[in-house]
Amino acid sequence: MSKSSGPVRIVGIISIIFGVVALVGGIVTWATVTSQLSAENITVPKDAAMLAGAKVQDPFTAYAQAETINKHAMAASGGKTFAELGAMITEARNAGDTAKADELQATRTTVMNASFLRASLFTSVLAYGVSLLVIGLGLMFGLVGWALLSLAKPAEDATLAADATA
């Protein structure tokens, strides 16, 4: 007597449906991030460590742009971070040097803006990574579903096989 392959078929079909949804979702996310980055018309600066002159529209150019922004911010601040500049502003104010404090505050604002830009670009890089993961999972679930359906015998085949042995 043959066991029913109904549950295997159901899981196979659900896996294929989930795989298709994940695959489409991952592709749509990748395309959306690409179009949004591309619409900003950002070009990686000529002094970038990699991909200089390229349009920012993929994870590699977004990362290169973020790193170049950091390089420029650190050059503008003399290598001081946002937190370090804050401490220096406090010291200048406590010493009564408001001109120095104002100058440092302007530099700190530049470093803060650079940090926000970098965070946005890194969010894009992360979105690309997640969408690639979802695309891969979609493909894998689709393949697992296909394999399960291949292993599951239709109910009528199982009935015919049982009748033939009886």
C-alpha positions in Angstrom: 0.0 0.0 0.0 1.3 3.5 -1.0 1.3 6.5 1.4 -0.5 9.6 0.2 1.8 12.2 -1.2 -0.7 15.0 -0.7 1.3 16.8 2.1 4.5 16.7 0.0 2.7 18.2 -3.0 1.1 20.9 -0.8 4.5 21.9 0.7 6.0 21.8 -2.8 3.3 24.1 -4.2 3.6 26.5 -1.2 7.4 26.6 -1.6 7.1 27.4 -5.3 4.6 30.2 -4.6 6.8 31.6 -1.8 9.8 31.4 -4.1 8.1 33.3 -6.9 6.9 36.0 -4.5 10.4 36.3 -2.9 12.1 36.4 -6.3 9.8 39.1 -7.6 10.0 41.1 -4.4 13.8 41.0 -4.4 14.0 42.0 -8.0 11.6 44.9 -7.5 13.5 46.1 -4.4 16.8 46.0 -6.3 15.3 47.9 -9.3 13.7 50.5 -7.0 16.9 51.2 -5.1 18.8 51.4 -8.4 16.3 53.9 -9.9 16.3 56.0 -6.8 20.0 56.2 -6.6 20.3 56.9 -10.3 17.8 59.7 -10.1 20.0 61.6 -7.6 22.6 62.0 -10.4 25.6 61.4 -8.1 29.0 60.7 -9.6 31.8 59.1 -7.5 34.5 61.8 -7.2 37.7 61.6 -9.2 39.7 61.1 -5.9 37.8 58.0 -4.9 39.8 54.9 -4.0 37.6 52.9 -6.5 35.1 53.5 -9.3 36.0 57.2 -9.7 33.8 58.9 -12.2 31.1 56.2 -12.1 27.5 57.1 -11.6 26.1 56.0 -8.2 23.5 53.4 -9.1 24.6 50.1 -7.6 26.0 48.8 -4.3 29.6 49.2 -5.3 29.3 52.8 -6.4 27.2 53.6 -3.4 29.9 52.2 -1.1 32.7 54.0 -3.0 30.8 57.3 -2.7 30.2 56.8 1.1 33.9 56.1 1.6 34.9 59.2 -0.4 32.5 61.4 1.6 34.1 60.1 4.8 37.6 60.9 3.4 36.5 64.5 2.6 34.8 64.9 6.0 37.9 63.7 7.8 40.1 66.0 5.8 37.8 69.0 6.5 37.9 68.2 10.2 41.6 67.5 10.5 40.8 63.9 11.3 38.4 64.7 14.1 35.1 62.8 14.5 31.7 64.3 15.3 32.1 63.4 19.0 35.7 64.7 19.2 34.6 68.0 17.7 31.8 68.3 20.3 34.3 67.9 23.1 36.5 70.6 21.5 33.6 73.0 21.1 32.8 72.5 24.8 36.4 73.2 25.7 36.5 76.3 23.6 33.3 77.7 25.1 34.5 76.9 28.6 37.7 78.8 27.8 35.6 81.8 26.6 36.8 81.4 22.9 33.5 81.8 21.1 35.1 82.4 17.8 36.9 79.1 18.0 33.8 77.4 19.2 31.8 78.8 16.3 34.5 77.6 13.8 34.5 74.2 15.3 30.7 74.1 15.2 30.7 74.8 11.5 33.2 72.0 11.0 31.1 69.7 13.2 28.0 70.5 11.1 30.0 69.5 7.9 31.0 66.2 9.6 27.4 65.6 10.7 26.0 66.1 7.2 28.7 63.8 5.8 27.7 61.2 8.4 24.0 61.5 7.4 24.9 61.1 3.7 27.1 58.1 4.4 24.3 56.5 6.5 21.9 57.0 3.5 24.3 55.4 1.1 25.0 52.5 3.4 21.3 52.0 3.8 21.2 51.6 0.0 24.1 49.1 0.2 22.2 47.2 2.9 19.0 47.2 0.8 20.9 45.7 -2.1 22.3 43.0 0.1 18.9 42.1 1.5 17.3 42.1 -1.9 20.0 39.8 -3.2 19.4 37.5 -0.2 15.7 37.5 -0.9 16.3 36.7 -4.6 18.5 33.8 -3.6 16.0 32.5 -1.1 13.3 32.8 -3.7 15.3 30.7 -6.1 16.1 28.1 -3.4 12.5 27.8 -2.3 11.4 27.5 -5.9 13.9 24.7 -6.5 12.9 22.9 -3.2 9.3 23.1 -4.2 10.0 21.8 -7.7 12.0 18.9 -6.1 9.2 18.1 -3.7 6.7 18.1 -6.5 9.0 15.8 -8.5 9.2 13.3 -5.6 5.5 13.4 -4.9 3.4 11.0 -6.9 0.0 12.2 -8.0 -2.9 10.5 -6.0 -4.1 8.6 -9.1 -0.7 7.2 -9.8 -0.5 5.9 -6.2 -4.0 4.3 -6.6 -3.0 2.6 -9.9 0.1 1.3 -8.3 -1.9 -0.1 -5.3 -4.4 -1.7 -7.6 -1.7 -3.3 -9.7 -0.2 -5.0 -6.7 -3.5 -6.2 -5.3 
